[in-house]
């Protein structure tokens, strides 16, 4: 048997290799945007989950002191697409018993009405780094039925009282 005949069955042709490269390229083109969308959804879940915990802390605080607690935004500036350090010791969140694990994508705050029976806990983040902040919030109306503007920047007009949800959709947040 000649050497050229023996090697004929021991490998891939150039066309087979190119076909595999094209298939992998198509799969990557389709799957990367889908993966990015799921990553953004999971990062958004952080904000919704933590707002629920802040709500529980505010309600517990109210049951003990008959007022809600004002908490300035922490982190003080809205993080970009990378996580930021949450300093609960320097904020009023420690008094609420709220401390997220590790670093956060969102800045959190709580505003209280003048009659101290209404509040809005809100969160803001630019998790995809596109310069558009998404806001989430939870609100409870004050004694006159008015909504309390958020501390972080949540335009409360779009919030449904008693539910954690996206703030007003006309103010630039992304809803996933």
N, C-alpha and C positions, 0 to 999 in steps of 0.2 A: 504494500500500500504506500502510495506517495504521501509525503508530509502535508501537501495541500489538501488532500482528501480527508486526512485524519482531523484536521482543525475545523473543517466545515461545520460540524455539529457541536462544537465546544464554545458557544458564546451567543451573543445577541447581534443582530444586524443593526446598522445605523438607523434604519427606519423604525425598528422596534424600540430602540432607546429614545428616539425623538417622540414616538407616540406616547410613551410613558411620561416623558417630560411635559408634553402638552396636556395630558390628563391631570397630572399633578398641578400644573398651572391653573387649569380651569377650576379644579376643586378648591385651590387656595383663593382664587378670585371670588368664588361664591361664599366660602366659609368665613373669611376674615371679617367682612361687614356684619355677618350674623353674630359672630363671636363678640365683636365690639359692642353690638347692641345689648347682648346679655351681660357684658361687663358693666355697662352703664346702668342697666336695671338693678344689678346687685349693689352697686354703689348708691343708687337712689334708695334702696331698701334700708340702708343705714339711717338715712334721715327720717324715714317714716317710723322705723322702730324706736329710735331715740326720742322722737316727739311723743310717742306713746308713753315712754318711761317718764318724760318730763311732765306729761299730763297727770300721771299717777302721783308723782311727787308733789305737784301743785295741789291736787285734791287732798292729799294727806296733810299738807301744810295748812290748807284752809280749814280742815276739820279740827285742827289743833289751835290755830291762832285767829280764825274767822277773818282772814285776809289772804290774798294770794301774794306771792313773792315776786318782786321785780328782779329780773336777772339781766345784766348787760350781756351783749353778745360775746361768746367765747367759742373759738378764737375771735379776737377782736376784729380781724378782717376776714372776709370770705375767702376760703382757700381756693386755689386753682385746681388743676387736675391731679395734684399730688396731695397726699395726706398732710395734715397739720397737727401740731401738739395741742391737746386740750388740757388747760390748766384749771381744774376744778377748785383747787385751793384758793386761787386768786379771784374766783367768780362766786356768785351766790348759789351755784349749782350744788356745791357741797352741802349747803343748808337744806336743799331739797332731797339730798341723798342720791343725786344723779351723778354718775361718773362713767362715761363710756370707756370701753377697754381700748387702750392704745391710742393711736392717732385717728383723726377724723377727716372726712371730706367736706363736712358741713360746718357752718358757724351756727350756733344755737343761741336763742335769747327768749325772754318772756317779758311782756308788757302787761301792766295791770291798769284797770280803769280807775278813775278818780274815786268812785264809791267802793272800790276794792272787792267787788263781787263779780267782776268780769275780767277776763284776761285772754291774751293770745300768746301761745308759744309758737315760735317760728324758726325755720332753718333755711339757710341759703347756701348754694354751692355752684361752682362752675366745673362740674366733674369731667366734662369733655374738653375743657380748656379752649372753648370757642369764643369766650368773652361774653356769653349770655348766661346770666345767673338764673338757676331754677330755684323757686321758693316753694316750701311746703309749710303747712301750719295747722294748728288746732286752735279753735276759738270758743269762748263761752261769753255770751253777751252780758253787758253790765245791767244794772237795775233799770235803766231807761230803754233797754233793748238794742243799744248801739254796740257795734263791734269795735274792739280796741285795735288800733294799728300795731303791727308787729315791730319788734325791736330790731330785727335783722334786716327788715325791708319788705316783708310780706304784704302785698296789697290785699287786704282781707276781703275785698268785695266778692271774690270768687269762692271763699271758704264756706263750707256747710257746717253749721254749728254742731259740735259734738262729734266731728269726724276728722281724722287726720287726712289731709288731702292737699292737692296742689292749690296754690294761691291763684289769683286772677290770671286767666290765660292771656289777657291782653298786655301783660307786663313782661313778656319775654322768657318765661321759664319753659323748659322742655319737660314734657310729661311722657314717661316711658311706659 
